[in-house]
Every structure is written in C-alpha cells, then in structure tokens.
Amino acid sequence: MNAQPLPEPRDRPARLTVGVVGAGRVGPALAASLRLAGHRPVAASGVSDASVRRAAALLPEVPIVPPSEVLARAELVLLTVPDDALPELIGGLAETGAVRPGQLLVHTSGRYGVGVLEPALRAGALPLALHPVMTFTGTPVDVQRLAGCSFGVTAPEELRLAAEALVIEMGGEPEWIAEESRPLYHAALAIGANHLMTLVAQSMELLRESGVEAPDRMLGPLLGAALDNALRSGDAALTGPVARGDAGTVAAHVAELRRHAPHAVAGYLAMARTTADRALAHGLLKPELAEDLLGVLSDVTDARGRGGGEA
C-alpha cells in the first residue's frame, strides 16, 4: 500500500512542540516519527524504568517530567496510556488546569473516539483520536513500521485536515472512523491481531510438544500463505479438516489436546465451531458433513460440561 502524498502547505500543521504522557511502547515512537517530520519533542512522562529507557532510546535528551509539566511545555500532547486509564487521566488534567486553550490533545486509544476528551475540550483543547493500527515493540524499529501504517482517525470536522496531516507526516495512512464505531473497530483489530498472536504462540508450543525442533521455521511459510490467502479471498480461502467436514479428524484433535494440552481445548472448540459456521454459510462445508462435524463438537462440549474441568 503506497503512502499518501504530503498535504498542501496550507493544510499542514505548523511545526509544533510535542509532549508525551505515558512513555510506553507507542508514545515515544510516534513522537520520534513527528520529529522526523520537523516537529520538536520537548517533554515526556514515564514512571517505570522501562518507560524511562524507551524514552531515552527514542527521544534522546528529551526530559522526563510529570504529566502536568508535559502539558505546560508542549503544543501537541500525545496521551499514550492504557485505554482504561485514559478517562481518569484526562479528567485529572482538566480539573487541575493543566490543559491550555488551543492545545492539541491526541490520544492513541483504539476504543475511544474524541468523546473521552470532553473535559479537555471544555478547557479549550483541540481533541484528536489517532490510533495506529500496528503492534509496537518499544524499539526504534517501530518508527520504520509506521511507514504505510493505517491510523484510525476520529476528530471534529473542523480538525479533520489537521488530524489527517499529522498521520501522513508520521508516514501513516488516515482512515476515518465514526465516533460510534470505535468500539467495534477496535474489537475487529483485537480479533485479527491480538488473538492471532495467542494462536501462533499456542501452535508453536504444541509443535514443540510434538517433537518439532524449529516450529517458527515450520509455521512461517504456512502462516504467511494463509494470511495472504485470507486477505485476498476471505472465507473462500478456508482449508483444513473443519472446512472439509472431517469429523473424525477433529475428534482426534480434541482427544489429543485433552491428553497433552487441556488448556488449549476451549480455544480449539470455539474456533472450530466458528470456522464450521462460516464454511457452511459460504458453501464450502457440505450440509451432510456439517451435521456430523457439529455433532462431534456438540458431544465434546456436552462431555466437557458433565465431566468437569479438563479443558
């Protein structure tokens, strides 16, 4: 996907002083990216040793100060704290008078739009929600990965050009998300990315248990092809015993998982049922085979419910 061209000068934000509240994995990378675009990071806040180290690596010579001091020094403030901490942080900053009129306040939460910034808006701040659709490591490689990265953008209409310009300056591609759609948008990303991490890690663990010495090398080509096929063809790319209706194979899988990895059974069953439903709906799974397959999954579920906590 090609990065969009830079906006016309009249649409680009002026060079800004930048502050980061919450020097986790995301904030320092975004501030470093903005510095490459000509903006000037001037302050960051962080509590843990890891946060301080990340800020030092990505934002050398930028002082670590309390959040209120970050707002006092910066014209553009990145609020990069966990989702559940965001409302309290914003409320506290507004109540203590730390927010200045005309100050750009940008949060990076996928869950929230600009409504969560309402206390700061009442204090005269300019609210933006810019969520980078990327997984972060807390290392300089994150800045490179922002090139071509989509951002979920929510902002008041009058700030839309400024929001999109900031994203483009970071190398990203803005995607407009309506305020009311943010939770669904974020849930979709969690299913696609966070749960994928769990599935891959679990698959590698089970391969090691089965005697495979290099599960990463085995899975790499397979998962790369599967991801490419899924992005290109969606449900039409489904393969495997569930999509084929191989009820006996699925039953054998569950039996082996119960013996060797009972903690993996619940996840396998949930994904198998969902995969079967989608394969059936898209005509990949024959109805007569689906009946046997779903019967196996139902029997396994019933046995689990009667037989206690194996899974």
Solvent accessible surface area in square Angstrom, and as a share of the most:
residue,aa,sasa,rsa
1,M,184,0.82
2,N,139,0.71
3,A,62,0.48
4,Q,80,0.35
5,P,115,0.72
6,L,101,0.50
7,P,28,0.17
8,E,97,0.44
9,P,108,0.68
10,R,202,0.74
11,D,38,0.20
12,R,77,0.28
13,P,18,0.11
14,A,74,0.58
15,R,107,0.39
16,L,24,0.12
17,T,21,0.12
18,V,0,0.00
19,G,0,0.00
20,V,1,0.01
21,V,4,0.02
22,G,17,0.16
23,A,1,0.01
24,G,22,0.21
25,R,136,0.50
26,V,38,0.22
27,G,0,0.00
28,P,0,0.00
29,A,0,0.00
30,L,1,0.01
31,A,0,0.00
32,A,7,0.05
33,S,6,0.04
34,L,2,0.01
35,R,90,0.33
36,L,141,0.70
37,A,25,0.19
38,G,43,0.42
39,H,4,0.02
40,R,148,0.54
41,P,15,0.09
42,V,21,0.12
43,A,1,0.00
44,A,0,0.00
45,S,8,0.05
46,G,20,0.19
47,V,152,0.87
48,S,56,0.36
49,D,107,0.55
50,A,35,0.27
51,S,12,0.08
52,V,61,0.35
53,R,155,0.56
54,R,51,0.18
55,A,2,0.01
56,A,63,0.49
57,A,64,0.50
58,L,9,0.04
59,L,1,0.00
60,P,70,0.44
61,E,177,0.79
62,V,21,0.12
63,P,54,0.34
64,I,70,0.35
65,V,22,0.13
66,P,85,0.53
67,P,50,0.32
68,S,60,0.39
69,E,61,0.28
70,V,0,0.00
71,L,0,0.00
72,A,63,0.49
73,R,101,0.37
74,A,0,0.00
75,E,76,0.34
76,L,1,0.01
77,V,0,0.00
78,L,2,0.01
79,L,2,0.01
80,T,14,0.08
81,V,34,0.20
82,P,102,0.64
83,D,37,0.19
84,D,119,0.62
85,A,43,0.33
86,L,2,0.01
87,P,55,0.35
88,E,145,0.65
89,L,35,0.17
90,I,2,0.01
91,G,16,0.16
92,G,31,0.30
93,L,12,0.06
94,A,23,0.18
95,E,155,0.70
96,T,107,0.62
97,G,59,0.57
98,A,16,0.13
99,V,12,0.07
100,R,86,0.32
101,P,110,0.69
102,G,49,0.47
103,Q,4,0.02
104,L,17,0.09
105,L,2,0.01
106,V,1,0.01
107,H,0,0.00
108,T,16,0.09
109,S,8,0.05
110,G,2,0.02
111,R,101,0.37
112,Y,39,0.15
113,G,4,0.04
114,V,30,0.17
115,G,43,0.42
116,V,22,0.13
117,L,0,0.00
118,E,72,0.32
119,P,35,0.22
120,A,1,0.01
121,L,80,0.40
122,R,172,0.63
123,A,36,0.28
124,G,30,0.29
125,A,2,0.01
126,L,63,0.31
127,P,5,0.03
128,L,0,0.00
129,A,0,0.00
130,L,3,0.01
131,H,23,0.10
132,P,5,0.03
133,V,48,0.28
134,M,70,0.31
135,T,68,0.39
136,F,15,0.06
137,T,59,0.34
138,G,8,0.08
139,T,60,0.35
140,P,75,0.47
141,V,56,0.32
142,D,0,0.00
143,V,27,0.16
144,Q,132,0.59
145,R,100,0.36
146,L,0,0.00
147,A,78,0.60
148,G,22,0.21
149,C,6,0.04
150,S,39,0.25
151,F,0,0.00
152,G,0,0.00
153,V,0,0.00
154,T,6,0.03
155,A,9,0.07
156,P,32,0.20
157,E,125,0.56
158,E,143,0.64
159,L,22,0.11
160,R,75,0.27
161,L,108,0.54
162,A,27,0.21
163,A,0,0.00
164,E,39,0.18
165,A,1,0.01
166,L,2,0.01
167,V,0,0.00
168,I,21,0.11
169,E,16,0.07
170,M,9,0.04
171,G,23,0.22
172,G,0,0.00
173,E,16,0.07
174,P,22,0.14
175,E,102,0.46
176,W,78,0.27
177,I,23,0.12
178,A,40,0.31
179,E,71,0.32
180,E,143,0.64
181,S,45,0.29
182,R,1,0.00
183,P,79,0.50
184,L,137,0.68
185,Y,32,0.12
186,H,56,0.25
187,A,48,0.37
188,A,58,0.45
189,L,50,0.25
190,A,27,0.21
191,I,113,0.57
192,G,46,0.45
193,A,46,0.36
194,N,90,0.46
195,H,96,0.43
196,L,78,0.39
197,M,110,0.49
198,T,85,0.50
199,L,76,0.38
200,V,39,0.22
201,A,61,0.48
202,Q,47,0.21
203,S,38,0.25
204,M,41,0.19
205,E,84,0.38
206,L,48,0.24
207,L,39,0.19
208,R,134,0.49
209,E,110,0.49
210,S,84,0.54
211,G,57,0.55
212,V,35,0.20
213,E,172,0.77
214,A,22,0.17
215,P,4,0.03
216,D,87,0.45
217,R,185,0.68
218,M,104,0.46
219,L,13,0.07
220,G,41,0.39
221,P,99,0.62
222,L,111,0.55
223,L,62,0.31
224,G,41,0.40
225,A,53,0.41
226,A,50,0.39
227,L,98,0.49
228,D,62,0.32
229,N,70,0.36
230,A,49,0.38
231,L,141,0.70
232,R,187,0.68
233,S,61,0.39
234,G,40,0.38
235,D,24,0.12
236,A,74,0.57
237,A,28,0.22
238,L,54,0.27
239,T,113,0.66
240,G,17,0.17
241,P,32,0.20
242,V,15,0.09
243,A,6,0.05
244,R,138,0.50
245,G,6,0.06
246,D,52,0.27
247,A,16,0.12
248,G,56,0.54
249,T,56,0.33
250,V,0,0.00
251,A,40,0.31
252,A,53,0.41
253,H,68,0.31
254,V,3,0.01
255,A,51,0.40
256,E,79,0.35
257,L,22,0.11
258,R,43,0.16
259,R,171,0.62
260,H,90,0.40
261,A,2,0.02
262,P,50,0.32
263,H,117,0.52
264,A,2,0.02
265,V,0,0.00
266,A,36,0.28
267,G,36,0.35
268,Y,55,0.21
269,L,1,0.00
270,A,48,0.38
271,M,94,0.42
272,A,5,0.04
273,R,84,0.31
274,T,66,0.39
275,T,28,0.16
276,A,1,0.01
277,D,80,0.42
278,R,122,0.45
279,A,0,0.00
280,L,67,0.33
281,A,84,0.65
282,H,104,0.46
283,G,65,0.62
284,L,71,0.35
285,L,3,0.02
286,K,123,0.52
287,P,98,0.61
288,E,109,0.49
289,L,64,0.32
290,A,3,0.02
291,E,131,0.59
292,D,86,0.45
293,L,0,0.00
294,L,61,0.31
295,G,30,0.29
296,V,33,0.19
297,L,1,0.00
298,S,54,0.35
299,D,94,0.49
300,V,23,0.13
301,T,51,0.29
302,D,72,0.37
303,A,48,0.37
304,R,85,0.31
305,G,67,0.65
306,R,189,0.69
307,G,66,0.64
308,G,41,0.39
309,G,80,0.77
310,E,106,0.48
311,A,29,0.22
